[in-house]
């Protein structure tokens, strides 16, 4: 394998790793949003109700209205918190953070290898093979990446590296999905 081929493959691998980094980052962002809402509701509802009870303890109408308004919110928070706990949302955020970090590092290492090839072809190929092996190890533990997510990650990588898509022959300028089966349809 010659140096030019390793460089080209390294750029491709850097793009792939960046796409996976993006996928896991988006998953973290989504879960953290839900976790944040359960914490806000879990604090806000008791504080609001407690404040109303202590301020209007003698006014039965105000207390009745306050309980009527906060009860559905409290039930929503309870259901959401229970669901997130049962599905292990906190653990998933931790796992996805680890994957995002692994892919972020892999991206930078492949990119460095592509930008700065070693003069010694054997050392260069050895370094590339080590990165390939790390990529295989990281990829074995991917968490059910859907085709839709892969296309989204591909679009992100193509946009960041300003490369044309093999499917639509366009270099994406935004993350707005298109009808392309390679970098769109997500």
C-alpha positions in Angstrom: 0.0 0.0 0.0 1.5 3.4 -1.0 1.5 6.5 1.1 -1.0 8.3 -1.1 -3.5 5.5 -0.6 -3.0 5.5 3.1 -3.5 9.3 3.2 -6.8 9.0 1.2 -8.0 6.2 3.4 -7.1 8.2 6.5 -9.2 11.2 5.3 -12.1 8.8 4.7 -11.7 7.2 8.1 -11.5 10.7 9.7 -14.8 11.6 8.1 -16.4 8.4 9.3 -15.2 8.9 12.8 -16.4 12.5 12.8 -19.8 11.3 11.7 -20.0 8.8 14.6 -18.9 11.5 17.0 -21.8 13.6 15.7 -24.3 10.8 16.1 -23.4 10.2 19.7 -23.2 13.9 20.5 -26.8 14.3 19.2 -28.0 11.3 21.3 -26.4 12.9 24.4 -28.0 16.2 23.6 -31.5 14.7 23.3 -31.2 12.6 26.5 -29.8 15.5 28.5 -32.7 17.6 27.5 -35.2 15.1 28.8 -33.2 14.6 32.0 -33.0 18.4 32.5 -36.8 18.7 32.2 -37.4 16.0 34.8 -35.1 17.8 37.2 -36.7 21.2 36.6 -40.2 19.8 37.1 -39.1 17.8 40.1 -38.0 20.9 41.9 -40.4 23.5 40.4 -43.6 21.7 41.2 -43.0 21.1 44.9 -41.6 24.6 45.4 -44.5 26.2 43.6 -47.1 24.1 45.5 -45.3 24.7 48.8 -45.2 28.4 48.2 -48.9 28.6 47.4 -49.9 26.5 50.4 -47.8 28.6 52.8 -49.1 31.9 51.3 -52.7 31.0 50.8 -53.3 28.3 53.4 -56.7 29.8 54.4 -58.0 30.4 50.9 -59.5 27.0 49.8 -60.2 28.2 46.3 -56.6 29.2 45.5 -55.4 25.9 47.0 -57.9 23.9 45.0 -56.8 25.7 41.8 -53.1 25.2 42.6 -53.6 21.5 43.2 -55.7 21.1 40.1 -52.9 22.8 38.0 -49.9 21.1 39.6 -51.3 17.5 39.8 -51.1 16.8 36.1 -47.6 18.3 35.9 -46.5 16.3 38.9 -47.8 13.1 37.3 -46.1 14.0 34.0 -42.8 14.5 35.9 -43.3 11.2 37.8 -44.0 9.2 34.6 -41.1 10.9 32.7 -38.6 10.3 35.6 -39.7 6.7 36.0 -39.4 6.0 32.2 -35.9 7.6 32.1 -34.8 5.7 35.1 -36.1 2.4 33.8 -34.5 2.9 30.4 -31.2 3.9 32.0 -30.9 7.4 30.5 -28.1 8.4 32.9 -26.1 5.4 32.0 -26.7 5.9 28.3 -25.5 9.5 28.5 -22.3 8.1 30.1 -21.9 5.4 27.5 -22.6 7.8 24.6 -20.1 10.3 26.1 -17.5 7.7 26.1 -18.2 6.7 22.5 -18.2 10.4 21.4 -14.8 10.9 23.0 -13.4 7.8 21.4 -14.6 8.8 18.0 -13.4 12.4 18.5 -9.9 11.1 19.3 -10.0 8.7 16.5 -11.0 11.4 14.1 -8.2 13.7 15.1 -5.6 10.8 14.9 -6.8 9.8 11.4 -6.8 13.5 10.3 -3.3 14.0 11.7 -2.1 10.9 9.9 -3.6 12.2 6.6 -2.2 15.7 7.0 1.3 14.7 8.1 2.5 11.5 6.4 5.6 9.9 7.7 8.6 9.6 5.4 9.1 6.0 6.3 6.4 4.1 4.5 6.6 1.1 6.8 6.1 3.2 10.0 3.3 5.1 8.3 1.5 1.9 7.3 2.0 0.5 10.8 0.5 3.6 12.4 -2.4 3.4 10.0 -3.0 -0.3 10.8 -3.0 0.5 14.6 -5.7 3.1 14.0 -7.7 0.7 11.9 -7.6 -1.8 14.7 -8.7 0.8 17.2 -11.5 1.7 14.9 -12.6 -1.9 14.7 -12.6 -2.2 18.5 -14.6 1.0 19.0 -17.1 0.0 16.2 -17.8 -3.4 17.7 -19.5 -1.7 20.7 -21.7 0.7 18.7 -25.2 1.1 20.1 -27.7 0.3 17.4 -26.9 3.0 14.9 -29.8 3.3 12.5 -29.4 4.0 8.8 -31.0 7.4 9.3 -28.4 8.3 11.9 -25.6 7.0 9.6 -26.9 9.3 6.8 -27.0 12.2 9.3 -23.4 11.5 10.4 -22.3 11.2 6.8 -23.8 14.6 6.0 -22.1 16.1 9.0 -18.7 14.7 8.1 -19.1 15.8 4.4 -20.1 19.3 5.5 -17.2 19.6 7.9 -14.6 18.4 5.4 -16.3 20.2 2.5 -16.5 17.0 0.4 -19.0 16.0 -2.2 -21.4 13.2 -1.5 -21.0 10.1 -3.6 -24.7 9.9 -4.0 -25.8 13.4 -4.9 -22.5 14.8 -5.9 -23.1 17.9 -3.7 -21.0 19.2 -0.8 -23.5 19.8 2.0 -23.5 23.4 3.4 -26.1 22.7 6.1 -27.5 19.9 8.2 -30.9 20.3 6.5 -31.8 16.8 5.2 -32.2 16.2 1.5 -33.6 13.3 -0.5 -30.2 11.7 -1.0 -29.9 8.1 0.1 -26.3 8.7 1.2 -26.3 12.0 3.0 -30.0 12.8 3.4 -33.3 11.2 4.3 -33.0 11.7 8.1 
